[in-house]
Amino acid sequence: MPITSLSWPHALLAIAITAVWGTNFVVIRLGLDDLPPLLFATLRFALAFLPAALFIRRPDVPWRRLAAYGVLIGAGQFGLLFIAMSGNISPGLASLVVQSQVFFTIALSMRATGEKVQPVQWFAVALAASGVALIAARADSDATPLGLALVLLAALSWAGGNTVARANPKANMLAYVVWSSVFAVPPLLALSLIFEGSAAISAGLANADAVTWGVVLWQSVGNSLFGYAAWGWLLARYPAATVAPMSLLVPVFGMAASAWWLGEDLPLWKLAAGGLILAGLAINVLWARIAAMRAAGRTPMAG
């Protein structure tokens, strides 16, 4: 019988991963105090590629897919996210809104396969969209319209990267992340030179201290290499429908960490928006799990 629930040690590992990914939004905010956003993203992916590429073999994936993934995740997801978080949206709200990538991923997948959206999925999307709309309606220093738009575009880029990665489902995800990172560096560096300028780049590097470089290393090693390696390890041992719901903890850790470390306010409207988005995500993820269990000839209670 397939394993349908995480063991306690593996559940704790999944929680540790989501805690790293969630609190990473606060780490990003700290890095942006010294580094221009596009330069910051460039350094993140440069250190994700080297020296790891010297020890990890390139996955058996066409170069064009590694390049597409690197550009979408690097210049798309994180380039836009870092710009948004550089004064346009708070870390807590960014960690929440970027989870809309789930719905973008589903939409791209359905467009490719021709599969129709189920009524329960429309309901889940409506709930999450109402949460985003609430954030937009209350846009202020915590989330400007530009910041919200940039994070949604980052989520769309993330979904595009997911779609590319799904073309090689058996590839080692850690190796995939490492070797695709080299393709994120050139566009990010070029954009940094064009929009931030050599003077800002030089000033950022000059102002960077041990804490700043620690933040960059945490982005590369902790968030990318550990997070993806451990998550991929869990996915190799459990059904995706068992592991995926744990990702709902990412914005919970993100908002809590931002409130604790950065003093981000959590008024009722923000909690309500978070509840709506998380409810939409939860319904979508859990519905997929129940549908998979029914397709396997079991009832939902069997898991």
PAZAPA-4460 file (N, C-alpha, C; in steps of 0.05 Angstrom, whole numbers, plus 32768, in hexadecimal, padded with zeros to 4 digits):
% residues 303
    n_x    n_y    n_z   ca_x   ca_y   ca_z    c_x    c_y    c_z   seq   type   mol
   8011   7FE8   8000   8000   8000   8000   8012   8019   8000     1      M     A
   800C   802D   7FEF   801D   8045   7FEE   801C   8054   8009     2      P     A
   8033   8060   8010   8034   8071   8028   8025   808A   8023     3      I     A
   8012   8091   8034   8001   80A9   8030   8004   80BD   8046     4      T     A
   8015   80B9   805A   801A   80CD   806E   8037   80CD   8075     5      S     A
   8041   80E5   807C   805D   80E8   8083   8063   80DD   809F     6      L     A
   807A   80D0   80A2   8082   80C7   80BC   8089   80E1   80CC     7      S     A
   808B   80DE   80E7   8090   80F6   80F7   80AB   8102   80F0     8      W     A
   80C1   80F3   80ED   80DA   8100   80E5   80D8   810E   80CA     9      P     A
   80CA   8102   80B7   80C8   810F   809D   80B5   8126   809D    10      H     A
   80A1   8125   80AE   808F   813C   80B2   809F   8154   80BD    11      A     A
   80B0   814E   80D1   80C1   8163   80DC   80D4   816F   80C7    12      L     A
   80DE   815D   80B6   80F0   8167   80A0   80E0   817A   808E    13      L     A
   80C7   8172   8087   80B7   8183   8075   80B1   819D   8082    14      A     A
   80AC   819D   809C   80A7   81B6   80AB   80C0   81C8   80AB    15      I     A
   80D8   81BB   80AE   80F1   81CA   80AE   80F5   81D7   8092    16      A     A
   80EF   81C9   807D   80F2   81D4   8062   80DF   81EC   805F    17      I     A
   80C6   81E9   8066   80B3   81FF   8063   80BA   8217   8075    18      T     A
   80C6   8211   808C   80CF   8227   809D   80E6   8236   8090    19      A     A
   80F9   8228   8083   810F   8235   8075   8103   8245   805E    20      V     A
   80F2   823A   804E   80E6   8249   8038   80D5   8260   8041    21      W     A
   80C7   825D   8057   80B6   8274   8060   80C6   828A   806C    22      G     A
   80D9   8284   807E   80E9   8299   808A   80FC   82A5   8077    23      T     A
   8100   8298   8060   8113   82A3   804C   810A   82BE   8042    24      N     A
   80F0   82C4   8043   80E7   82DE   803A   80F1   82F5   804C    25      F     A
   80F5   82EF   8066   8101   8302   8078   811F   8305   8071    26      V     A
   812C   82EE   806B   8148   82EF   8063   814C   8300   804A    27      V     A
   813A   82FD   8037   813B   830D   801E   813A   832B   8025    28      I     A
   8128   8332   8037   8125   834E   803E   813F   8359   804B    29      R     A
   814D   8349   805B   8166   8351   8067   817B   8355   8051    30      L     A
   817C   8344   803D   8190   8346   8028   818C   835F   8017    31      G     A
   8173   8367   8014   816C   837E   8004   8174   8398   8011    32      L     A
   817B   8397   802B   8184   83AF   8038   819F   83B9   802D    33      D     A
   81AF   83A6   8022   81CA   83AD   8019   81CD   83A9   7FFB    34      D     A
   81BE   8396   7FEF   81C2   838F   7FD3   81AB   8397   7FC2    35      L     A
   81B0   83A2   7FAA   819A   83A7   7F97   818D   838C   7F90    36      P     A
   8173   838C   7F8C   8164   8373   7F89   816E   8361   7F72    37      P     A
   8174   836C   7F5B   817D   835A   7F45   8199   8350   7F49    38      L     A
   81AA   8360   7F55   81C5   8357   7F5D   81C3   8340   7F71    39      L     A
   81B1   8344   7F85   81AD   8330   7F9A   81A5   8315   7F8D    40      F     A
   8192   8316   7F7A   8189   82FE   7F6D   81A0   82F1   7F5D    41      A     A
   81B0   8302   7F50   81C7   82F8   7F41   81DA   82E8   7F53    42      T     A
   81E0   82F3   7F69   81F3   82E6   7F7C   81E7   82CC   7F87    43      L     A
   81CD   82CD   7F8C   81BF   82B5   7F96   81C3   829D   7F83    44      R     A
   81BE   82A2   7F69   81BF   828C   7F56   81DC   8285   7F4E    45      F     A
   81EE   8298   7F4F   820A   8292   7F4A   8215   827F   7F5F    46      A     A
   820E   8284   7F78   8218   8273   7F8E   8208   8258   7F8F    47      L     A
   81F0   8258   7F83   81E1   823E   7F82   81EE   822C   7F6D    48      A     A
   81FB   8238   7F59   8208   8228   7F44   8224   821F   7F4C    49      F     A
   8234   8231   7F55   824F   822B   7F5E   8252   822F   7F7C    50      L     A
   825F   821D   7F8A   826E   8206   7F80   825E   81EC   7F7D    51      P     A
   8244   81ED   7F82   8234   81D4   7F82   8237   81C5   7F68    52      A     A
   8239   81D3   7F51   823B   81C5   7F37   8254   81B5   7F34    53      A     A
   8268   81BA   7F45   8281   81AA   7F44   827D   818F   7F50    54      L     A
   8268   818B   7F60   8264   8172   7F6E   824A   8164   7F66    55      F     A
   8238   8172   7F58   821E   8167   7F51   821D   8165   7F32    56      I     A
   8218   814C   7F29   8217   8148   7F0C   81FF   8155   7F00    57      R     A
   8202   815F   7EE7   81EC   816B   7ED9   81D6   8156   7ED5    58      R     A
   81BD   815D   7EDA   81A7   814A   7ED6   81A3   8144   7EB9    59      P     A
   8197   812D   7EB4   8192   8124   7E98   817A   8133   7E8D    60      D     A
   817E   814D   7E89   8169   815F   7E80   8174   8170   7E69    61      V     A
   8165   8174   7E54   816E   8185   7E3E   8177   81A1   7E48    62      P     A
   818C   81AC   7E3C   8196   81C6   7E44   8180   81DB   7E41    63      W     A
   816F   81D9   7E2D   815A   81EE   7E28   8147   81EF   7E40    64      R     A
   8141   81D8   7E4C   812F   81D8   7E63   813D   81E3   7E7C    65      R     A
   8156   81DD   7E80   8165   81E9   7E96   8166   8207   7E92    66      L     A
   816B   8210   7E7A   816C   822D   7E74   8151   823A   7E7A    67      A     A
   813B   822E   7E70   8121   8239   7E74   811A   823B   7E92    68      A     A
   8120   8225   7EA1   811B   8225   7EBD   812B   823B   7ECC    69      Y     A
   8145   823D   7EC4   8156   8250   7ED1   814D   826D   7ECD    70      G     A
   8144   8273   7EB4   813B   828E   7EAE   8120   8294   7EBC    71      V     A
   810E   8281   7EBC   80F4   8285   7EC8   80F6   8288   7EE6    72      L     A
   8105   8276   7EF3   8108   8277   7F10   811A   828E   7F19    73      I     A
   8130   8291   7F0A   8144   82A6   7F12   813B   82C2   7F0C    74      G     A
   813A   82C9   7EF2   8133   82E4   7EEA   8115   82E9   7EEF    75      A     A
   8105   82D4   7EEB   80E8   82D7   7EEE   80DF   82D8   7F0B    76      G     A
   80E0   82C0   7F18   80D5   82BF   7F33   80E5   82D0   7F47    77      Q     A
   80FF   82CB   7F4A   810E   82D9   7F5F   8116   82F5   7F57    78      F     A
   811B   82FA   7F3D   8121   8316   7F36   810A   8328   7F3C    79      G     A
   80F2   8320   7F34   80DA   8330   7F39   80D3   8331   7F57    80      L     A
   80D6   831A   7F64   80D0   831A   7F81   80E2   832C   7F91    81      L     A
   80FC   832C   7F8A   810F   833D   7F99   8109   835B   7F93    82      F     A
   8102   8361   7F7B   80FB   837D   7F75   80E2   8385   7F84    83      I     A
   80CE   8374   7F85   80B5   837A   7F94   80BB   837E   7FB1    84      A     A
   80CC   836D   7FBD   80D2   836F   7FD9   80E4   8386   7FE0    85      M     A
   80EF   8394   7FCC   8100   83AB   7FD1   80EF   83C4   7FD4    86      S     A
   80DD   83C3   7FE8   80CC   83DA   7FEE   80B0   83DA   7FE4    87      G     A
   80A8   83C5   7FD6   808D   83C5   7FCA   8079   83B1   7FD7    88      N     A
   8084   839E   7FE7   8072   838B   7FF4   8081   8380   800C    89      I     A
   8073   837A   8021   8080   8370   803A   8086   8352   8036    90      S     A
   809A   8348   8045   80A1   832C   8043   808A   8319   8048    91      P     A
   807A   831F   805C   8064   830E   8063   8050   830B   804D    92      G     A
   8048   8322   8041   8034   8321   802B   8041   8315   8012    93      L     A
   805B   8319   800E   8068   830D   7FF7   8067   82EF   7FF9    94      A     A
   806D   82E4   8011   806D   82C7   8015   8051   82BB   8010    95      S     A
   803D   82CB   8014   8021   82C2   8011   8019   82C4   7FF3    96      L     A
   801C   82DB   7FE7   8012   82DF   7FCC   8021   82CE   7FB8    97      V     A
   803B   82C9   7FBC   804A   82B9   7FA8   8040   829C   7FA7    98      V     A
   8031   8293   7FBB   8026   8278   7FBA   8011   8275   7FA5    99      Q     A
   8008   828B   7F99   7FF5   8289   7F83   8001   827A   7F6B   100      S     A
   801B   8275   7F6D   8028   8264   7F58   801A   8249   7F55   101      Q     A
   800D   8240   7F6A   7FFF   8226   7F69   7FE9   8227   7F53   102      V     A
   7FDA   823D   7F53   7FC4   8240   7F40   7FCE   8245   7F24   103      F     A
   7FE4   8255   7F22   7FF0   8259   7F08   7FFB   823F   7EFC   104      F     A
   8007   822F   7F0D   8011   8215   7F04   7FFB   8203   7EFA   105      T     A
   7FE5   8203   7F08   7FCE   81F3   7EFF   7FC3   81FD   7EE5   106      I     A
   7FC1   8217   7EE2   7FB7   8223   7EC9   7FC9   821C   7EB2   107      A     A
   7FE3   821E   7EB5   7FF6   8218   7E9F   7FF5   81FA   7E98   108      L     A
   7FF2   81E9   7EAD   7FF0   81CD   7EA8   7FD7   81C6   7E99   109      S     A
   7FC0   81D2   7EA0   7FA7   81CC   7E93   7FA7   81D6   7E77   110      M     A
   7FB5   81ED   7E72   7FB6   81F7   7E57   7FC6   81E3   7E45   111      R     A
   7FDA   81D7   7E51   7FEB   81C4   7E42   7FDC   81AA   7E3D   112      A     A
   7FCC   81A1   7E50   7FC0   8187   7E4E   7FA3   8188   7E44   113      T     A
   7F97   81A0   7E45   7F7B   81A2   7E3D   7F68   819A   7E52   114      G     A
   7F72   8194   7E6A   7F60   818D   7E81   7F4F   81A4   7E8A   115      E     A
   7F36   819F   7E91   7F24   81B4   7E99   7F26   81B9   7EB7   116      K     A
   7F22   81D2   7EBF   7F22   81DA   7EDB   7F09   81CF   7EE9   117      V     A
   7F0D   81C2   7EFF   7EF6   81B7   7F0E   7EE9   81CC   7F1F   118      Q     A
   7ECF   81C9   7F25   7EC1   81DE   7F35   7ECF   81E4   7F50   119      P     A
   7ED9   81CF   7F5D   7EE6   81D4   7F77   7EFF   81E5   7F73   120      V     A
   7F0D   81E2   7F5C   7F24   81F2   7F56   7F1D   820F   7F51   121      Q     A
   7F07   8213   7F44   7EFE   822F   7F40   7EF8   823C   7F5B   122      W     A
   7EEC   822C   7F6D   7EE6   8237   7F88   7EFF   823E   7F97   123      F     A
   7F14   822C   7F95   7F2D   8231   7FA2   7F3B   824A   7F97   124      A     A
   7F3A   824D   7F7C   7F46   8265   7F6F   7F37   827E   7F78   125      V     A
   7F1C   827D   7F7A   7F0D   8294   7F82   7F14   829C   7F9F   126      A     A
   7F17   8289   7FB0   7F1F   828F   7FCC   7F3A   829D   7FCD   127      L     A
   7F4E   8291   7FBF   7F69   829D   7FBF   7F69   82B9   7FB2   128      A     A
   7F5A   82BB   7F9C   7F59   82D5   7F8E   7F4C   82EB   7F9F   129      A     A
   7F39   82E3   7FAF   7F2C   82F7   7FC1   7F40   8300   7FD6   130      S     A
   7F52   82EE   7FDE   7F67   82F6   7FF1   7F7A   830A   7FE5   131      G     A
   7F82   8305   7FCC   7F94   8317   7FBE   7F86   8332   7FB9   132      V     A
   7F6C   8331   7FB2   7F5D   834A   7FAE   7F5B   835A   7FC7   133      A     A
   7F59   834D   7FDE   7F58   835B   7FF8   7F73   8369   7FFD   134      L     A
   7F89   835C   7FF6   7FA3   8369   7FFA   7FA5   8381   7FE7   135      I     A
   7F9C   837E   7FCE   7F9D   8394   7FBB   7F8C   83AC   7FC5   136      A     A
   7F74   83A6   7FD0   7F62   83BB   7FDA   7F6E   83CA   7FF1   137      A     A
   7F7F   83BC   8001   7F8B   83C9   8018   7FA8   83D1   8013   138      R     A
   7FAF   83D3   7FF9   7FCB   83D8   7FF2   7FD5   83F2   8000   139      A     A
   7FEB   83EF   800D   7FF8   8406   801A   8016   8400   801B   140      D     A
   8023   8408   802F   8040   8404   8030   8047   83E6   8032   141      S     A
   8034   83D5   803C   8038   83B9   803E   8037   83AB   8022   142      D     A
   8028   83B6   8010   8025   83AA   7FF6   801B   83BF   7FE2   143      A     A
   802C   83CA   7FD3   8024   83DD   7FBE   8019   83CE   7FA6   144      T     A
   8009   83DA   7F95   7FFF   83CC   7F7D   8016   83C1   7F6C   145      P     A
   802C   83D0   7F6A   8043   83C6   7F5B   804F   83AE   7F67   146      L     A
   8052   83AE   7F82   805D   8397   7F90   804C   837E   7F8C   147      G     A
   8031   8382   7F8E   801F   836C   7F8B   8021   8360   7F6F   148      L     A
   8022   8372   7F5B   8023   8369   7F3F   803D   835A   7F3A   149      A     A
   8053   8364   7F45   806D   8357   7F41   806E   833B   7F4E   150      L     A
   8062   8338   7F65   8062   831E   7F72   8050   830A   7F63   151      V     A
   803A   8314   7F58   8029   8302   7F48   8038   82FA   7F2E   152      L     A
   8047   830C   7F22   8057   8304   7F0B   806D   82F1   7F13   153      L     A
   8079   82F4   7F2B   808C   82E1   7F35   8080   82C6   7F38   154      A     A
   8067   82C5   7F43   8059   82AC   7F46   8054   829F   7F2B   155      A     A
   804D   82AF   7F17   8049   82A4   7EFC   8062   8298   7EF1   156      L     A
   8079   82A6   7EF5   8093   829C   7EEC   809A   8282   7EFB   157      S     A
   8094   8280   7F14   8098   8268   7F24   8088   8251   7F18   158      W     A
   806F   8257   7F11   805E   8242   7F05   8069   8239   7EEA   159      A     A
   8074   824C   7EDB   8081   8245   7EC2   8098   8233   7EC6   160      G     A
   80A8   8238   7EDB   80BF   8227   7EE1   80B5   820B   7EEA   161      G     A
   80A0   820A   7EF9   8094   81F0   7F01   808C   81E0   7EE9   162      N     A
   8080   81ED   7ED5   8077   81E0   7EBD   808E   81D5   7EAD   163      T     A
   80A4   81E4   7EAC   80BC   81DA   7E9E   80C8   81C2   7EAC   164      V     A
   80C9   81C3   7EC7   80D5   81AE   7ED7   80C4   8194   7ED5   165      A     A
   80AA   8197   7ED1   8099   817F   7ED0   809E   816F   7EB7   166      R     A
   80AB   817A   7EA3   80B2   816B   7E8B   80C6   8155   7E90   167      A     A
   80D5   8157   7EA6   80E8   8142   7EAE   80E4   813B   7ECC   168      N     A
   80CD   812E   7ED2   80C6   8129   7EEE   80DA   8118   7EFD   169      P     A
   80EA   8108   7EF0   80FC   80F6   7EFE   8118   8102   7F02   170      K     A
   811B   811A   7EF8   8136   8127   7EFB   813B   812E   7F19   171      A     A
   8155   812D   7F20   815D   8134   7F3B   8159   8152   7F3E   172      N     A
   8146   815A   7F50   813F   8176   7F52   8156   8188   7F5C   173      M     A
   8166   817D   7F6E   817D   818D   7F78   8190   8193   7F61   174      L     A
   8196   817F   7F51   81A8   8183   7F3A   819B   8196   7F26   175      A     A
   8180   8194   7F23   8171   81A5   7F11   8175   81C2   7F19   176      Y     A
   8171   81C7   7F33   8174   81E3   7F3E   8190   81ED   7F3A   177      V     A
   81A4   81DD   7F41   81C0   81E5   7F3F   81C7   81ED   7F22   178      V     A
   81C2   81DB   7F0F   81CB   81DF   7EF4   81BA   81F3   7EE5   179      W     A
   81A1   81F7   7EED   8191   820C   7EE0   8198   8228   7EEA   180      S     A
   81A5   8229   7F02   81AC   8243   7F0D   81BF   8253   7EFC   181      S     A
   81D0   8245   7EED   81E4   8253   7EDD   81D6   8264   7EC7   182      V     A
   81BE   825C   7EBF   81AF   826A   7EAB   81A0   8282   7EB6   183      F     A
   819E   8283   7ED1   8190   829A   7EDD   81A3   82B1   7EE0   184      A     A
   81BD   82AC   7EE2   81D1   82C1   7EE7   81D4   82D6   7ED1   185      V     A
   81D8   82CE   7EB8   81DC   82E2   7EA3   81C5   82F6   7EA0   186      P     A
   81AB   82ED   7E9E   8196   8302   7E9C   8193   8313   7EB5   187      P     A
   8197   8307   7ECC   8195   8317   7EE5   81AC   832C   7EE6   188      L     A
   81C4   8324   7EDF   81DB   8337   7EDF   81D7   834D   7ECB   189      L     A
   81CD   8345   7EB3   81C8   8359   7E9E   81B3   836D   7EA7   190      A     A
   819D   8363   7EB2   8188   8375   7EBC   8192   8387   7ED3   191      L     A
   81A3   837C   7EE4   81AE   838B   7EFA   81C0   83A2   7EEF   192      S     A
   81D0   839C   7EDB   81E1   83B1   7ECF   81D0   83C7   7EC1   193      L     A
   81BA   83BE   7EB4   81A9   83D1   7EA5   8199   83E3   7EB8   194      I     A
   818B   83D6   7ECB   8178   83E5   7EDC   8183   83EF   7EF6   195      F     A
   8198   83E1   7F01   81A3   83EA   7F1B   81BD   83F9   7F17   196      E     A
   81CC   83F2   7F02   81E4   8401   7EFB   81FD   83F7   7F0B   197      G     A
   8214   83FC   7EFF   822D   83F3   7F0A   8233   8400   7F25   198      S     A
   822A   841A   7F28   822F   8428   7F41   8220   841B   7F58   199      A     A
   8207   8414   7F54   81F7   8407   7F69   8202   83EB   7F6F   200      A     A
   820B   83DD   7F5A   8216   83C2   7F5E   8230   83C4   7F6F   201      I     A
   8241   83D7   7F68   825A   83DB   7F77   8254   83E3   7F94   202      S     A
   8241   83F5   7F98   823A   83FE   7FB3   822E   83E6   7FC3   203      A     A
   821E   83D6   7FB6   8212   83BF   7FC4   8227   83AB   7FCD   204      G     A
   823A   83A5   7FBC   824F   8393   7FC3   8261   839F   7FD9   205      L     A
   8266   83B9   7FD7   8277   83C6   7FEC   8269   83C6   8007   206      A     A
   824E   83C9   8007   823F   83CA   8020   823A   83AF   802C   207      N     A
   823D   839A   801C   8237   837F   8026   824B   8377   803B   208      A     A
   8240   836D   8052   8251   8364   8068   824D   8346   806B   209      D     A
   8256   833C   8082   8254   831F   8087   8236   8316   8088   210      A     A
   8225   8327   8093   8209   8320   8095   81FD   831F   8079   211      V     A
   8204   8332   8068   81FA   8333   804D   8201   8319   803D   212      T     A
   821B   8312   803F   8224   82FA   8031   8218   82E1   803D   213      W     A
   8213   82E2   8057   8205   82CB   8064   81E9   82C8   8059   214      G     A
   81DC   82DF   8054   81C1   82DF   8049   81C1   82D3   802D   215      V     A
   81D5   82DB   801D   81D8   82D0   8001   81DC   82B2   8002   216      V     A
   81EE   82A9   8014   81F3   828C   8016   81DB   827D   8020   217      L     A
   81CB   8289   8032   81B3   827C   803B   819F   8279   8024   218      W     A
   819E   828D   8013   818D   828C   7FFB   8196   8274   7FE9   219      Q     A
   81B0   8272   7FE5   81BA   825E   7FD3   81BA   8242   7FDF   220      S     A
   81C5   823F   7FF7   81C9   8225   8003   81B1   821C   8013   221      V     A
   81A7   822D   8025   8191   8225   8036   8177   8223   8026   222      G     A
   8170   8238   8019   8156   8239   800B   8155   8228   7FF2   223      N     A
   8169   822B   7FE1   8168   821C   7FC7   8172   81FF   7FCA   224      S     A
   818B   81FC   7FD3   8197   81E1   7FD3   818B   81CF   7FE8   225      L     A
   818A   81D7   8002   817E   81C6   8016   8160   81C3   8011   226      F     A
   8152   81D9   800C   8135   81D7   8009   812D   81C4   7FF3   227      G     A
   8139   81C8   7FDB   8131   81B8   7FC4   813A   819B   7FC8   228      Y     A
   8152   8197   7FD3   815D   817C   7FD6   814B   816C   7FEA   229      A     A
   8145   8178   8000   8135   816A   8014   8118   8166   800B   230      A     A
   810D   817A   7FFD   80F1   8178   7FF3   80F1   8162   7FDE   231      W     A
   8104   8161   7FCC   8106   814C   7FB8   8109   8131   7FC4   232      G     A
   8118   812F   7FDA   811C   8116   7FE8   8102   810C   7FF3   233      W     A
   80F1   811E   7FFE   80D7   8116   8008   80C5   810D   7FF1   234      L     A
   80C5   811C   7FDB   80B4   8115   7FC4   80BC   80FA   7FB8   235      L     A
   80D5   80F2   7FBB   80DE   80D8   7FB1   80D4   80C1   7FC2   236      A     A
   80CB   80C7   7FDA   80C2   80B2   7FED   80A5   80B2   7FF3   237      R     A
   8097   80C7   7FED   807A   80CA   7FF2   806C   80D4   7FD9   238      Y     A
   8052   80CE   7FD8   8042   80DA   7FC2   8042   80F9   7FC4   239      P     A
   8042   8106   7FAD   8042   8123   7FAC   802B   812F   7FBC   240      A     A
   8014   8121   7FBB   7FFC   812B   7FCA   8000   812A   7FE8   241      A     A
   8013   811A   7FF1   8019   8119   800E   802C   812F   8016   242      T     A
   803F   8136   8005   8053   814A   800C   8049   8166   8006   243      V     A
   803B   816A   7FEF   8034   8185   7FE6   8025   8195   7FFB   244      A     A
   8011   818A   800A   8003   819B   801D   8014   81A8   8032   245      P     A
   802C   819E   8037   803E   81AA   804B   8047   81C5   8042   246      M     A
   8047   81CB   8028   8050   81E5   801E   803D   81FB   8026   247      S     A
   8026   81F5   8030   8013   8209   803A   801E   8217   8053   248      L     A
   8033   820B   805F   803F   8217   8077   8052   822E   806F   249      L     A
   805A   8230   8056   806E   8244   804E   8064   8260   8054   250      V     A
   804C   8269   804B   8044   8284   8052   803E   8288   806F   251      P     A
   8037   8272   807D   8033   8275   809A   804D   827C   80A8   252      V     A
   8062   826E   80A1   807D   8275   80AC   8085   8290   80A2   253      F     A
   807F   8297   8089   8088   82B0   807E   807B   82C8   808C   254      G     A
   8061   82C7   8091   8053   82DD   809E   805B   82DF   80BB   255      M     A
   805D   82C7   80C8   8065   82C7   80E5   8081   82D2   80E8   256      A     A
   8094   82CA   80D7   80B0   82D3   80D9   80B2   82F1   80D4   257      A     A
   80A2   82FB   80C0   80A3   8318   80BA   8098   8328   80D1   258      S     A
   8083   831E   80DE   8078   832C   80F5   808B   832C   810D   259      A     A
   8099   8315   8111   80AA   8312   8128   80C4   8322   8124   260      W     A
   80D2   831E   810E   80EC   8329   810A   80EC   8346   8100   261      W     A
   80D8   834C   80EF   80D8   8366   80E2   80C1   8378   80ED   262      L     A
   80B1   836E   80FF   809C   837E   810A   8085   8384   80F7   263      G     A
   8081   8372   80E2   806B   8377   80CF   8050   8374   80DE   264      E     A
   803F   8387   80DA   8025   8386   80E7   8014   8370   80DA   265      D     A
   8003   8363   80EB   7FF0   834F   80E1   7FD4   8357   80E8   266      L     A
   7FC9   836C   80DC   7FAE   8375   80E2   7F9A   8360   80D8   267      P     A
   7F81   8364   80DF   7F6C   8350   80D9   7F69   834C   80BB   268      L     A
   7F6B   8362   80AB   7F67   835F   808E   7F7D   834D   8082   269      W     A
   7F96   8350   808D   7FAC   8340   8082   7FA9   8322   8089   270      K     A
   7FA0   831D   80A1   7F9A   8302   80AA   7F84   82F6   8099   271      L     A
   7F6F   8306   8094   7F59   82FD   8083   7F62   82F6   8067   272      A     A
   7F73   8308   805B   7F7D   8302   8041   7F8E   82E9   8040   273      A     A
   7F9E   82E6   8055   7FAE   82CD   8057   7F9D   82B5   805A   274      G     A
   7F88   82B6   806A   7F76   82A0   806D   7F68   8298   8053   275      G     A
   7F5F   82AC   8043   7F52   82A6   802A   7F65   8299   8016   276      L     A
   7F7E   82A3   8014   7F91   8298   8001   7F98   827B   800A   277      I     A
   7F9E   8277   8024   7FA5   825D   802E   7F8E   8249   802B   278      L     A
   7F75   8253   802F   7F5E   8241   802C   7F5C   8238   800F   279      A     A
   7F60   824B   7FFC   7F5F   8243   7FE0   7F75   822F   7FD9   280      G     A
   7F8D   8234   7FE3   7FA3   8221   7FDE   7F9D   8206   7FEA   281      L     A
   7F93   8206   8003   7F8E   81EC   8011   7F78   81DC   8003   282      A     A
   7F63   81E9   7FFA   7F4E   81DB   7FEC   7F58   81CF   7FD2   283      I     A
   7F68   81DE   7FC4   7F73   81D4   7FAB   7F86   81BC   7FAF   284      N     A
   7F98   81BE   7FC3   7FAB   81A9   7FC8   7F9D   8190   7FD3   285      V     A
   7F8B   8194   7FE7   7F7D   817D   7FF3   7F6A   8170   7FE0   286      L     A
   7F5D   8180   7FCE   7F4B   8174   7FBB   7F5A   8162   7FA8   287      W     A
   7F72   816B   7FA0   7F83   815B   7F8E   7F8A   8140   7F9C   288      A     A
   7F90   8142   7FB6   7F97   8129   7FC4   7F80   8116   7FC6   289      R     A
   7F68   8121   7FCC   7F50   8110   7FCE   7F4A   8103   7FB2   290      I     A
   7F4C   8113   7F9D   7F47   8109   7F82   7F5A   80F3   7F7B   291      A     A
   7F74   80F6   7F83   7F87   80E1   7F7D   7F81   80C7   7F8D   292      A     A
   7F78   80CA   7FA5   7F71   80B3   7FB6   7F59   80A5   7FAA   293      M     A
   7F45   80B4   7FA1   7F2E   80A7   7F95   7F35   8099   7F7B   294      R     A
   7F47   80A5   7F6C   7F50   8098   7F53   7F5E   807E   7F58   295      A     A
   7F6B   807C   7F70   7F79   8064   7F77   7F67   804F   7F83   296      A     A
   7F4D   8056   7F85   7F39   8043   7F8F   7F37   8042   7FAD   297      G     A
   7F3F   8058   7FBA   7F3D   8059   7FD7   7F2B   8071   7FDF   298      R     A
   7F21   8071   7FF7   7F11   8087   8001   7F24   809B   800F   299      T     A
   7F1C   80B5   8012   7F2D   80C9   801E   7F36   80C1   803A   300      P     A
   7F25   80B2   8049   7F2B   80AB   8064   7F42   8097   8066   301      M     A
   7F48   8089   8050   7F5C   8074   8051   7F78   807F   8055   302      A     A
   7F7D   8098   804E   7F98   80A4   8051   7F9B   80AF   806C   303      G     A
***
